[in-house]
Amino acid sequence: MKIHHLNTGTMCPIGRRLVNGSGSLFQRARLVCHCLLVETNDGLALVDTGIGLDDIASPERLGRRWVRQTAPRLDPAETAVEQVRALGYSPKDLRHVLLTHLDRDHAGGVPDFPHAAIHVHRAEYDMAVLRKPAPPEGRYVTGQWSHGPRWAFYGEAGEDWFGFKGVRALGDKEADVLMIPLAGHTLGHCGIAVRSGDKWLLHAGDSYFHHAQLDASPRMPLMLGYFQRRGDMDRDMRIANQERLRTLNRDHGDRVSIVNSHDPADYERCRCGAH
């Protein structure tokens, strides 16, 4: 199963040392929207979408405060749909979009793939779309799914995977692509695991923000830690799931490689073929 690693939205907040952990306080940091384009037995699948063409056409819908703080590049060439085309595919070739969650920098490209099934955890859909329970004010950009996508839902039931519970296969039939509940950042947050050969790649979304958080003695830059805490919907659950990821990395790092959504170090490691 072939995996393409895409950066579908570069963000450049001020304070590189406090965000990336190196450089000057006055330099721009670099964060990415790390997405996976997967060639499955049932066509192309995309793990997260990053920022979409509609977001770039109307940046104000992303929220003025969010745009000011994250300073996204807003380059159409970085969107998932344009990168799919650059790889020689048509957007219609994309059959499935698997979302770790519905935050604006993960679901912005959903309208760019109107023919794809949009896979999310039911708890994420209930909060973001149905507003049951109501999400924090301004958390989601509802215009990213106002066109009425074809949703596919995943609940609590499922199998075990390296000790993680409630794991479901893509469409309940593609056993090499799994949705793994990792609540905390949002109530329906998931990781997506993809098997390539005899190893797994786990895209853990926003379960952690910095690669050093998976170390035996975890650490992270000050401002990035602030962003993470501010985004938590259930901090205790996020911390517990982060510890489970740390254990997975320690005990099964030879079989499972873990990456997150925004760390450029994780992204560049994958681009160099070290996943």
FENFEN-V660184 format. One line per field, one symbol per residue. ss: DSSP state (a for helix, b for strand, c for the rest). burial: I if it has 9 or more other ideal C-beta (glycine too) atoms within 8 Angstrom, else O. A space follows every 10 residues. Layout:
ss: ???
burial: ???
This chain:
ss: cbbbbbbccc bccbcaaaac cccccccbcc bccbbbbbbb ccbbbbbccb ccaaaaacaa aacaaaaaaa cbcccaaaca aaaaaacccc aaabbbbbcc cccaaaacca aaccccbbbb baaaaaaacc cccccccccc caaaaccccb bbbbccccbb bccbbbbbbb cccbbbbbbb bccccccccb bbbbbbccbb bbbccccccc aaaacccccc caaaaaaaaa acccaaaaaa aaaaaaaaaa aacccbbbbc cccaaaaaaa acccc
burial: IOIOIIIIII IIIOIIIIII IOOOOOIOII IIIIIIIIOI OIOIIIIIII IIIIIIOOIO IIIOOIIOOI IIIOOOOIII IIIIIOOOIO IOIIIIIIII IIIIIIIIII IIIOOIIIII IIIIIIIIIO OOOOIOOOOI IOOIIOOOIO IIIIOOOIOO IOOIOIIIII IOOIOIIIII IIIIIIIIII IIIIIIOOII IIIIIIIIII OIIIOOOIOI IOIIIOIIOO IIOIOOIIII IIOIIIIIIO OIIOOIIIII IIIIOIIOII OOOOI
